[in-house]
Amino acid sequence: VAEAIYLAADLGASSGRLVAGRFDGTRLELDEIHRFPNGPITVGGTMFWDALAQWREIQLGLRKAADRYGSQITSVGVDTWGVDYALLSRDDQLLGNPVHHRDRRTDGMMQRAFDIVPREEIFAATGLQFLPFNTLFQLLAMKEANSPLLEMADTLLMMPDLFHWMLCGAKVNEFTNATTTQFFDPQQGGWATELLGRFDLPSHFLQKIVPPGTHLGVLRRDVSEATGLRGVEVVLPGTHDTASAVMAVPAESEASERPEWCYISSGTWSLMGVELPKPLVNEKCSRFNFTNEGGVGNTTRLLKNIAGLWLAQECRRVWAVEGRDYAWDELTKLAEAAPARAAFVDPDAADFLAPADMPAAIRSYCQRTGQTVPEEDGAVMRCAVESIAMKCRYVLGMLEELTGGRIETIHIVGGGTQNRQLCQATADACGRRVLAGPVEATAIGNLMTQAIASRAVGSIGEAREIIRTSFPLVEYEPRETSAWDESFERFKGLVEKS
Ligand code: LFR
């Protein structure tokens, strides 16, 4: 069989990459063609995304791909984080720069929203967890600020939709990312326009919601000329990065109401959950603040956001500024040398959302809660990693209560699988077998969805089998479970207090 090439543009909060997937009919191989830094840029106190710079990097990646693979390339698809969007005017001009979800404009907006529509009603209409940066609260912030841009807006595109429009001119809202807005109705499978109306927010600018796998069209002529790519189709992946990552979980069984496995998509966030055939919107789910986001293949990702390696990344950044520029391996070694389970934090406590000095925030949390204060860098790192693992155990308990059965296996996918200490601690804390890999789950999910759309692969089940044989998985068995059980009681106390 001739090799087929698919291209995935995968943008994360801190870096983006253009990855080629070479598929020979049985195995998928990745070739990272281009990588670029990404991040917020602040002007006058507002945190923006530099969408045009991102677009330039995507095109640069495409040009390199054209040089390397030329006419072998079948299609291209883009995925990014969720919730953020761009607005276009009626003459298709980008209205300002997309605002970053960590911008402070949403401070207090969730409460403001609950004053207009009670929390329970929003949850019943959307099934989504409450995070301060959900698109609904971002739009409400614009409205409260009397934004003229909101008045002018004729089209709302989520970030990946924006790039697809730039690539081929099609204006659509892809399903999985649409479900992160908190104005998507999972029961009806469409926009929750009535809910938007109650906030006096517009819905005329919302586009048609289309599923992953949709062929959007060919590249615009100018893009073709700029990149040297010809006859390449734009095909939608699950454009929400987490949806693509979950699609690439190398599980052997399909979505089920009684799942025996769960996943953790591990990176800046740890997104922990199960794959269900349909949404689960009930009182318990609302109380636990779980979310029903859309998955590839019309599944539901019932999951919860856990502040993941963000804590470790921020420690590392602060230490580098202080002149101790550690490599990740070095940090793991230091952490392994520190005492086990000496102190814990709740990674999701407000303290850790965006502190200027993460190590200081961790120490002061430990002090305030009467624990041994981690002094050395290694001790701080150990505390962060073990706390993330403990929070996963806490969330595992909720997942089992929600689905009514025991979860036997935890799949960890994404960049976090490179942190062996975190994987082992997760197995230990949860008392479950952990299967770690693949690292590049998001790009793989993106590529495999394109392969299914081109009929080179028959189904998600088949795609997962290909992923299992194409990429190495590392297995971790739980150790020292009784010591972790004891520490968990301490951890629970902390979480339930904060
Ligand atoms: C992960 C992610 C999460 C979402 C957060 C903000 O990259 O997409 O799923 O909650 O970023 O969009």
Residues whose N, C-alpha, C, O or C-beta is under 5 A from the ligand:
A	BS01	LFR	T80 W81 G82 V83 D241 T242 W269
